């Protein structure tokens, strides 16, 4: 009877240990289940996941973080950062929230929130990688960065992260490369299929809204180059006009003196050259006036583009260009 009781106790103990072991190994799933219990994403939050072609695994990571789309006035209360770049969202580790800046009112910025949602979800995904997986994927990311990355804007962003968040550089690469680069090496493409059924669609969102900035940046740069050239020409012309005006005034005084002295032969000999100098002056003056008018017109056109860029940038918490007065 005693042996039977001991066997029964051992069975109960083993069962408890097994239950504890199963519970420990499943603690993450249990935690996720509790976080999703009673949670329903808003239509806007869900629409971002659909637009990004998130897989079920990616949606799970996205939703356990209870994503919130936040207006600019309150965004800083959720996302504080030392980054020098414009901040559009943030992820609170470990699996403690995703926050996305609400960008609205301008169709030219369509895609910004979609890219932000995907970017922050990938931070949550990076948190869940095992040490072995992370080491392998870090190697792929670093290799791409060292040997194949050609985008200067992204290189600058990574450099900024090296200054502000040196311990999270590869984590940022993990999000940036997936959401901002259309063509990636096969091993990275295969890896990101865990999270997107059409990753290129997300990267195209970036390309489309970035194009709204880059084409305006190019226009402003072209205007600035022409304005610099015109300004140099106008200044040179004005200096020449001053010199010509002084010479004309001196020659006019000399001719008046000759005429008063009745030295008509000398006077007549100087009239044609004098008149030619006046014609040359008037030609240059007319040309300079036209260049000044062109300069002022270009300034107005340039400022329209710069102000458009400022308006777009203000939706993203910043501005890049100033106007010319």
KAGINOR-V398087 format. One record per residue. N is the residue number from 1. RES is the residue in one letter. SS is DSSP state (alpha for helix, beta for strand, coil for the rest). PSI is psi in whole degrees, 0 to 359 (999 if undefined). D_LAST is the distance of its C-alpha to the last C-alpha in whole Angstrom. Layout:
N/RES/SS/PSI/D_LAST
N/RES/SS/PSI/D_LAST
This chain:
1/X/coil/318/101
2/X/alpha/319/99
3/X/alpha/322/98
4/X/alpha/320/97
5/X/alpha/320/95
6/X/alpha/318/93
7/X/alpha/319/92
8/X/alpha/321/91
9/X/alpha/318/89
10/X/alpha/320/88
11/X/alpha/316/87
12/X/alpha/318/85
13/X/alpha/314/83
14/X/alpha/318/82
15/X/alpha/318/81
16/X/alpha/318/78
17/X/alpha/319/77
18/X/alpha/317/76
19/X/alpha/318/75
20/X/alpha/319/73
21/X/alpha/316/72
22/X/alpha/318/71
23/X/alpha/318/69
24/X/alpha/315/67
25/X/alpha/335/66
26/X/coil/12/65
27/X/alpha/326/63
28/X/alpha/316/60
29/X/alpha/322/61
30/X/alpha/316/62
31/X/alpha/317/59
32/X/alpha/319/57
33/X/alpha/317/59
34/X/alpha/322/59
35/X/alpha/328/55
36/X/alpha/349/55
37/X/coil/115/58
38/X/coil/2/57
39/X/coil/133/53
40/X/coil/119/52
41/X/coil/149/48
42/X/coil/163/46
43/X/alpha/321/46
44/X/alpha/319/42
45/X/alpha/316/43
46/X/alpha/322/46
47/X/alpha/325/44
48/X/alpha/318/42
49/X/alpha/318/45
50/X/alpha/316/46
51/X/alpha/327/43
52/X/coil/0/43
53/X/coil/42/47
54/X/beta/138/48
55/X/coil/167/51
56/X/alpha/322/54
57/X/alpha/319/54
58/X/alpha/318/50
59/X/alpha/321/50
60/X/alpha/312/52
61/X/alpha/321/50
62/X/alpha/311/47
63/X/alpha/329/49
64/X/coil/346/51
65/X/coil/7/48
66/X/coil/64/47
67/X/coil/142/44
68/X/beta/137/41
69/X/beta/119/38
70/X/beta/138/36
71/X/coil/154/33
72/X/alpha/322/30
73/X/alpha/332/31
74/X/alpha/358/34
75/X/alpha/318/33
76/X/alpha/338/33
77/X/alpha/341/36
78/X/alpha/327/38
79/X/coil/101/36
80/X/coil/139/35
81/X/coil/158/34
82/X/coil/7/33
83/X/coil/148/31
84/X/coil/342/28
85/X/coil/165/27
86/X/coil/133/27
87/X/coil/127/30
88/X/coil/350/31
89/X/beta/174/35
90/X/beta/157/38
91/X/beta/132/41
92/X/coil/115/44
93/X/coil/147/47
94/X/coil/117/49
95/X/coil/46/49
96/X/coil/17/48
97/X/coil/143/45
98/X/beta/131/42
99/X/beta/135/39
100/X/beta/129/36
101/X/beta/131/33
102/X/coil/118/33
103/X/coil/116/30
104/X/coil/169/30
105/X/coil/353/28
106/X/coil/115/27
107/X/alpha/340/29
108/X/alpha/345/27
109/X/alpha/13/28
110/X/coil/133/32
111/X/coil/339/34
112/X/alpha/310/32
113/X/alpha/325/35
114/X/alpha/314/37
115/X/alpha/320/36
116/X/alpha/316/36
117/X/alpha/315/39
118/X/alpha/318/41
119/X/alpha/311/39
120/X/alpha/324/41
121/X/alpha/322/44
122/X/alpha/333/44
123/X/alpha/319/44
124/X/alpha/321/47
125/X/alpha/318/49
126/X/alpha/323/48
127/X/alpha/328/50
128/X/alpha/354/53
129/X/coil/142/53
130/X/coil/164/57
131/X/alpha/321/56
132/X/alpha/312/58
133/X/alpha/316/56
134/X/alpha/318/52
135/X/alpha/317/54
136/X/alpha/313/54
137/X/alpha/322/51
138/X/alpha/320/49
139/X/alpha/318/50
140/X/alpha/316/49
141/X/alpha/315/46
142/X/alpha/322/45
143/X/alpha/318/47
144/X/alpha/315/44
145/X/alpha/318/42
146/X/alpha/328/43
147/X/alpha/340/44
148/X/coil/342/43
149/X/coil/126/39
150/X/coil/352/36
151/X/coil/111/33
152/X/alpha/325/31
153/X/alpha/316/29
154/X/alpha/323/32
155/X/alpha/319/33
156/X/alpha/321/30
157/X/alpha/316/31
158/X/alpha/319/35
159/X/alpha/322/34
160/X/alpha/317/32
161/X/alpha/326/35
162/X/alpha/329/37
163/X/alpha/316/35
164/X/alpha/328/35
165/X/coil/65/38
166/X/alpha/335/40
167/X/alpha/352/43
168/X/alpha/18/42
169/X/alpha/312/40
170/X/alpha/325/43
171/X/alpha/317/43
172/X/alpha/320/40
173/X/alpha/319/40
174/X/alpha/321/43
175/X/alpha/318/41
176/X/alpha/312/38
177/X/alpha/320/40
178/X/alpha/325/42
179/X/alpha/351/39
180/X/alpha/353/36
181/X/coil/122/38
182/X/coil/315/40
183/X/coil/121/43
184/X/coil/161/45
185/X/coil/154/48
186/X/alpha/319/51
187/X/alpha/323/52
188/X/alpha/320/49
189/X/alpha/314/49
190/X/alpha/319/52
191/X/alpha/314/52
192/X/alpha/350/49
193/X/coil/343/51
194/X/coil/328/52
195/X/coil/337/49
196/X/beta/138/48
197/X/coil/340/50
198/X/coil/77/47
199/X/alpha/326/44
200/X/alpha/333/42
201/X/alpha/321/41
202/X/alpha/314/40
203/X/alpha/329/38
204/X/alpha/326/37
205/X/alpha/314/35
206/X/alpha/312/33
207/X/alpha/320/32
208/X/alpha/312/31
209/X/alpha/331/29
210/X/alpha/327/27
211/X/alpha/328/27
212/X/alpha/329/25
213/X/alpha/314/22
214/X/alpha/323/23
215/X/alpha/327/23
216/X/alpha/323/19
217/X/alpha/319/19
218/X/alpha/319/20
219/X/alpha/314/18
220/X/alpha/318/15
221/X/alpha/320/17
222/X/alpha/317/18
223/X/alpha/315/14
224/X/alpha/322/13
225/X/alpha/313/17
226/X/alpha/319/16
227/X/alpha/321/13
228/X/alpha/316/14
229/X/alpha/313/17
230/X/alpha/317/16
231/X/alpha/318/14
232/X/alpha/317/17
233/X/alpha/317/19
234/X/alpha/317/17
235/X/alpha/318/17
236/X/alpha/319/21
237/X/alpha/316/22
238/X/alpha/322/20
239/X/alpha/317/23
240/X/alpha/320/25
241/X/alpha/320/25
242/X/alpha/317/25
243/X/alpha/317/28
244/X/alpha/320/30
245/X/alpha/318/29
246/X/alpha/317/31
247/X/alpha/320/34
248/X/alpha/317/34
249/X/alpha/319/35
250/X/alpha/316/37
251/X/alpha/322/39
252/X/alpha/317/39
253/X/alpha/321/41
254/X/alpha/316/43
255/X/alpha/319/44
256/X/alpha/321/45
257/X/alpha/318/47
258/X/alpha/318/49
259/X/alpha/317/49
260/X/alpha/327/50
261/X/coil/3/53
262/X/coil/31/54
263/X/coil/72/54
264/X/alpha/326/53
265/X/alpha/315/54
266/X/alpha/320/51
267/X/alpha/309/49
268/X/alpha/325/49
269/X/alpha/332/49
270/X/alpha/348/45
271/X/alpha/310/44
272/X/alpha/312/43
273/X/alpha/321/41
274/X/alpha/313/39
275/X/alpha/323/39
276/X/alpha/320/38
277/X/alpha/324/35
278/X/alpha/319/34
279/X/alpha/316/34
280/X/alpha/319/32
281/X/alpha/313/29
282/X/alpha/324/29
283/X/alpha/312/28
284/X/alpha/322/26
285/X/alpha/316/24
286/X/alpha/317/24
287/X/alpha/318/23
288/X/alpha/320/20
289/X/alpha/319/19
290/X/alpha/321/19
291/X/alpha/323/17
292/X/alpha/319/14
293/X/alpha/318/15
294/X/alpha/318/15
295/X/alpha/311/12
296/X/alpha/322/10
297/X/alpha/319/12
298/X/alpha/322/12
299/X/alpha/315/8
300/X/alpha/315/10
301/X/alpha/319/13
302/X/alpha/319/11
303/X/alpha/328/9
304/X/alpha/314/13
305/X/alpha/317/14
306/X/alpha/319/12
307/X/alpha/325/13
308/X/alpha/316/16
309/X/alpha/320/17
310/X/alpha/319/16
311/X/alpha/315/18
312/X/alpha/315/21
313/X/alpha/326/21
314/X/alpha/331/21
315/X/alpha/337/24
316/X/coil/27/25
317/X/coil/17/24
318/X/coil/180/21
319/X/coil/148/17
320/X/coil/335/16
321/X/coil/151/13
322/X/coil/158/9
323/X/coil/164/6
324/X/coil/130/4
325/X/coil/999/0
